[in-house]
Amino acid sequence: MGKEAVERKLKELRVQTKAYISEIETLIAGIAKGNAYNMVCYFTHAFRIDHAEGGECLCLASFHLLNLGSEQITNPSICIQMPPDSLFEFSGRYVVEGNNSTLKIPNSWERFNNDRSPNEIWLRPIEQNSIQPNESIAFTNFQVKWSPASDYAGSIIGVVYCDQNEKGSRVLNPINLNGSIPKQEDKIDK
């Protein structure tokens, strides 16, 4: 093989190497960019359980939305689904849709489904209509109360909707509530 053939071969290898490097850089950029839409939603919660006669049980919870994607999430809304026909009562800090109150509360939410099922609480943030990458928002400190007179069971489910996912994403950890109330004959007199 002559000198010219070797130089031509080296030139071909350099062009090929540049093409490979360019392709690798494109792949790395895609990996670093991550998924455009990636939302995680979950509950945090604590309980106070009182099964004594006339006792009241309480679940204090917050619903978190975390944007793990590379693009902002727009127009988020949440639905908290309570068990149908249950003894569980929901309460939280929100304003009702159409309320013309001038009171501005930081991180406030608006309930916008008062005419729909009483077992579904639909909320959207008032002041924040987008969640930036690596940021989160939360509907905090809502309460679920119940006074058990008999055995009970139910799950609180959360779903997040947004422009990027109109079908919705369920929470990673629904809140499961169940308990057994001792029967009078099961109690031991001391």
C-alpha positions in Angstrom: 0.0 0.0 0.0 1.5 3.3 -1.0 1.6 6.6 0.9 -1.4 8.1 -1.0 -3.5 5.1 -0.2 -2.7 5.3 3.5 -3.4 9.0 3.6 -6.8 8.4 1.9 -7.6 5.7 4.4 -6.7 7.9 7.3 -8.9 10.7 5.9 -11.8 8.3 5.6 -11.3 7.1 9.2 -11.2 10.7 10.4 -14.5 11.5 8.6 -16.0 8.3 10.0 -14.7 9.1 13.5 -16.2 12.6 13.4 -19.5 11.2 12.3 -19.4 8.7 15.2 -18.5 11.4 17.7 -21.3 13.6 16.4 -23.8 10.8 16.8 -22.6 10.0 20.3 -22.8 13.7 21.3 -26.4 13.7 20.0 -27.3 10.6 22.0 -25.7 12.1 25.2 -27.6 15.3 24.8 -30.8 13.4 24.5 -30.0 11.4 27.7 -29.1 14.6 29.6 -32.3 16.3 28.4 -34.5 13.6 29.9 -38.1 13.1 29.2 -40.1 16.2 28.3 -43.1 15.1 30.5 -42.4 13.3 33.8 -44.8 14.0 36.7 -44.8 12.2 40.0 -47.7 12.8 42.4 -48.0 11.4 45.9 -49.6 11.9 49.3 -47.9 12.5 52.7 -50.2 11.8 55.6 -50.4 11.2 59.4 -53.2 9.6 61.4 -54.9 9.9 64.8 -57.1 6.9 65.4 -59.6 6.6 68.2 -61.8 3.6 68.2 -63.3 4.3 71.6 -67.0 4.8 71.8 -67.8 8.3 70.4 -64.1 8.7 69.3 -63.1 10.5 66.2 -60.4 9.5 63.7 -58.4 11.9 61.6 -56.1 11.8 58.6 -54.0 14.9 58.0 -52.6 14.8 54.5 -51.0 16.8 51.6 -51.1 16.1 47.9 -47.7 16.7 46.2 -47.0 17.2 42.5 -43.3 17.0 41.4 -42.1 17.8 37.8 -39.2 15.5 37.0 -39.3 16.3 33.3 -37.4 18.7 31.2 -40.3 21.0 30.3 -42.8 22.9 32.4 -46.2 21.4 33.2 -49.1 23.8 32.5 -52.5 24.1 34.0 -52.3 21.4 36.6 -55.4 20.3 38.5 -56.0 17.5 40.9 -58.9 15.3 41.8 -59.1 13.8 45.3 -61.6 10.8 45.2 -63.2 9.8 48.4 -64.9 6.4 48.9 -68.5 6.6 47.7 -71.3 6.6 50.4 -68.7 6.6 53.1 -68.5 8.0 56.6 -65.3 9.9 55.7 -65.6 13.7 55.7 -63.2 15.9 53.7 -62.1 19.4 54.6 -59.3 21.7 53.5 -58.2 25.2 52.7 -59.6 26.3 49.3 -61.8 28.9 47.8 -64.9 28.1 45.8 -65.0 28.8 42.1 -66.6 32.1 41.3 -65.8 33.6 44.8 -64.9 37.2 44.2 -63.0 37.5 47.4 -60.1 39.8 47.3 -58.3 37.9 50.0 -55.1 36.5 48.6 -53.6 33.6 50.4 -50.2 32.3 49.2 -50.3 28.9 47.6 -54.1 28.9 47.6 -56.3 26.5 45.6 -59.7 26.8 44.1 -62.4 24.1 44.1 -64.2 24.0 40.8 -66.6 21.1 40.9 -69.2 22.0 43.4 -72.0 20.6 41.2 -70.4 17.3 40.5 -70.1 14.2 42.7 -69.6 15.1 46.4 -67.1 12.2 46.5 -64.7 14.1 44.1 -62.9 17.2 45.1 -61.5 19.0 42.0 -58.9 21.6 42.7 -56.5 23.9 40.8 -53.8 26.3 42.1 -54.9 29.9 41.9 -51.7 31.8 41.4 -49.5 29.1 39.8 -50.6 27.7 36.4 -47.3 25.9 35.7 -44.7 23.8 37.4 -41.1 24.3 36.2 -38.7 21.3 35.8 -37.5 20.0 39.2 -40.1 22.1 41.1 -43.2 21.0 43.0 -46.4 22.3 44.3 -48.7 20.9 47.0 -52.3 21.1 48.2 -51.4 21.0 51.9 -53.0 20.1 55.2 -56.4 18.7 54.1 -58.2 16.6 56.6 -60.3 13.5 56.4 -62.4 12.8 59.6 -64.6 9.8 60.5 -66.3 8.5 63.7 -66.4 4.7 63.4 -69.4 2.9 64.8 -68.6 -0.3 62.9 -65.9 -1.8 60.8 -64.9 0.5 57.9 -62.7 0.5 54.8 -62.0 2.9 51.9 -59.3 4.4 49.8 -58.5 8.0 49.0 -57.2 8.3 45.5 -55.5 11.3 43.9 -55.2 12.0 40.2 -53.3 14.9 38.5 -54.4 16.4 35.2 -52.5 18.9 33.0 -52.2 20.1 29.4 -49.5 17.5 28.9 -51.5 14.6 30.3 -55.3 15.0 29.9 -55.9 11.4 30.8 -54.4 11.9 34.3 -51.8 10.3 36.5 -52.7 8.6 39.7 -50.8 9.1 43.0 -48.1 6.6 43.8 -49.6 5.9 47.2 -53.4 6.0 47.7 -54.4 6.4 51.4 -56.1 3.2 52.6 -58.3 3.5 55.6 -59.7 0.5 57.3 -60.3 -0.6 60.8 -62.2 -3.1 63.0 -64.3 -2.0 65.9 -64.4 -4.5 68.8 -67.9 -5.9 69.4 -69.4 -5.4 72.9 -69.1 -9.1 73.6 -65.4 -9.0 72.5 -64.5 -6.5 75.2 -63.1 -7.8 78.4 -64.2 -6.2 81.6 -61.4 -5.5 84.0 
